[in-house]
Amino acid sequence: MNEIIFDVREDEADGGYVASALGYGIHTQGDTLEELRAMVKDAVNCYFDETMQPPAIIRLHFVRDEVLA
């Protein structure tokens, strides 16, 4: 595997950001973008142990919903 993609959304209820990996059971959150980036790296490192090849690239895909009245 070469890369893993995270879907990132703003948490409207509590603030901050929530990230979920596409195709993997990896989910994390952070209050700021800097914290989210660190938490995503930590979550990927925890998920891929020494018997598994970790991804070379971690991609964050930011999704923003806009409501027009």
Backbone bond lengths (Angstrom), bond angles and torsions (degrees), N, CA, C in turn:
res aa  C-N    CA-C-N  psi(-1)  N-CA   C-N-CA  omega(-1)  CA-C   N-CA-C  phi
1 M - - - 1.439 - - 1.520 108.59 -
2 N 1.300 115.17 136.78 1.447 120.50 -176.64 1.520 112.96 -100.50
3 E 1.348 117.32 -35.95 1.448 119.61 -178.84 1.521 111.48 -147.58
4 I 1.328 114.88 160.89 1.450 122.46 175.69 1.528 106.43 -129.75
5 I 1.318 116.26 139.58 1.469 121.43 -176.15 1.524 109.18 -113.96
6 F 1.325 115.29 131.44 1.456 122.02 175.80 1.519 109.84 -109.07
7 D 1.323 116.03 133.33 1.455 123.68 172.53 1.528 106.24 -86.62
8 V 1.333 117.95 120.05 1.464 122.17 -176.44 1.521 109.22 -114.39
9 R 1.329 115.23 129.33 1.462 121.86 178.48 1.517 109.76 -130.99
10 E 1.327 115.45 149.91 1.457 119.59 173.43 1.521 108.28 -75.31
11 D 1.322 116.40 136.93 1.461 121.90 178.04 1.522 107.58 -86.54
12 E 1.332 116.15 99.88 1.461 121.06 -175.16 1.525 112.53 -67.74
13 A 1.310 117.64 -30.28 1.463 120.89 -177.29 1.524 111.89 -74.79
14 D 1.322 117.58 -46.82 1.466 121.46 -173.70 1.523 113.58 -110.87
15 G 1.323 117.99 -7.22 1.462 120.93 -174.32 1.518 110.08 83.20
16 G 1.302 117.32 171.51 1.452 120.86 -178.83 1.510 112.04 82.28
17 Y 1.330 115.24 -159.13 1.459 121.90 -174.14 1.524 110.60 -135.37
18 V 1.338 115.45 149.22 1.462 122.89 177.64 1.528 107.14 -124.82
19 A 1.337 117.21 133.51 1.464 121.89 -179.11 1.522 110.08 -126.23
20 S 1.334 115.84 135.97 1.466 122.61 177.54 1.522 108.87 -131.53
21 A 1.339 116.19 131.25 1.460 121.13 179.21 1.526 109.75 -75.95
22 L 1.318 115.93 137.06 1.462 121.10 177.76 1.523 109.09 -78.26
23 G 1.328 116.72 120.40 1.454 121.21 177.92 1.513 115.26 87.46
24 Y 1.318 117.58 0.85 1.466 122.02 -179.96 1.524 109.04 -135.29
25 G 1.296 116.74 156.86 1.458 121.69 178.08 1.513 111.70 -88.55
26 I 1.314 116.88 52.79 1.457 121.63 -179.42 1.525 108.17 -115.65
27 H 1.335 115.37 121.15 1.460 121.65 -179.88 1.522 108.17 -137.43
28 T 1.329 116.10 142.16 1.465 119.90 177.89 1.517 108.91 -157.13
29 Q 1.328 115.35 174.29 1.461 119.99 -179.84 1.516 110.10 -149.91
30 G 1.337 115.44 163.86 1.452 121.29 177.49 1.506 110.55 -156.38
31 D 1.313 117.07 151.94 1.461 121.33 -179.41 1.525 112.15 -76.44
32 T 1.330 116.90 -30.64 1.465 121.99 178.91 1.526 108.38 -126.39
33 L 1.321 116.57 167.95 1.469 119.67 177.91 1.520 111.33 -65.27
34 E 1.326 117.42 -36.97 1.461 120.44 178.19 1.525 110.88 -63.63
35 E 1.330 115.86 -43.96 1.461 120.08 178.56 1.528 110.58 -65.86
36 L 1.316 117.58 -40.19 1.463 121.18 179.06 1.528 110.67 -61.32
37 R 1.329 117.49 -44.27 1.464 120.73 179.36 1.526 110.93 -59.67
38 A 1.326 116.80 -43.72 1.465 120.54 178.64 1.520 111.07 -65.18
39 M 1.329 117.27 -40.18 1.460 121.25 -179.09 1.536 111.18 -68.20
40 V 1.333 117.13 -37.40 1.468 120.85 177.45 1.526 109.92 -63.51
41 K 1.328 117.68 -46.80 1.467 120.46 178.62 1.525 110.87 -59.77
42 D 1.327 116.80 -43.31 1.459 121.08 179.71 1.528 110.97 -64.29
43 A 1.337 117.15 -42.24 1.463 120.82 -179.89 1.528 111.26 -63.96
44 V 1.329 117.28 -40.32 1.471 120.81 178.49 1.525 110.01 -65.75
45 N 1.330 116.93 -43.11 1.468 120.10 178.80 1.522 111.91 -62.60
46 C 1.322 117.58 -36.20 1.462 120.80 178.53 1.529 111.76 -72.03
47 Y 1.326 117.21 -36.31 1.462 121.58 -176.75 1.530 111.52 -70.96
48 F 1.337 117.02 -44.14 1.459 121.65 -178.02 1.526 109.02 -93.82
49 D 1.330 116.28 101.65 1.460 119.94 -179.76 1.526 110.52 -81.43
50 E 1.326 116.94 -173.23 1.469 121.13 -175.16 1.529 113.94 -67.20
51 T 1.330 118.38 -13.63 1.464 120.76 178.58 1.526 112.30 -89.54
52 M 1.328 117.32 -7.05 1.460 121.92 -176.56 1.529 109.89 -118.13
53 Q 1.315 116.11 146.94 1.458 122.01 177.21 1.532 109.03 -80.81
54 P 1.339 118.87 117.43 1.466 120.05 178.94 1.526 110.72 -75.12
55 P 1.315 117.88 157.00 1.461 120.13 178.68 1.522 111.11 -69.21
56 A 1.312 115.72 147.21 1.464 120.65 178.23 1.526 111.07 -79.01
57 I 1.328 116.23 -28.35 1.468 121.89 -177.12 1.521 109.08 -126.94
58 I 1.325 115.96 134.72 1.462 122.17 171.86 1.519 106.18 -112.96
59 R 1.327 115.90 118.14 1.460 120.54 -176.67 1.542 108.98 -109.66
60 L 1.336 116.07 132.94 1.460 121.69 176.08 1.523 108.63 -105.05
61 H 1.325 115.25 122.12 1.466 121.38 179.20 1.528 107.21 -107.96
62 F 1.332 116.61 110.25 1.460 121.34 -177.01 1.518 110.14 -86.12
63 V 1.333 115.16 127.17 1.462 122.55 -179.67 1.520 107.62 -113.65
64 R 1.305 116.45 127.96 1.457 120.25 -179.86 1.512 109.09 -128.81
65 D 1.312 116.35 125.81 1.450 121.39 177.81 1.526 108.96 -92.37
66 E 1.325 115.96 133.07 1.449 120.75 174.90 1.519 108.37 -119.77
67 V 1.312 115.60 133.60 1.453 121.03 179.69 1.517 107.65 -111.60
68 L 1.294 115.62 124.96 1.479 121.43 177.39 1.516 108.18 -108.24
69 A 1.296 116.07 128.96 1.466 120.16 -178.17 1.504 110.44 -90.56
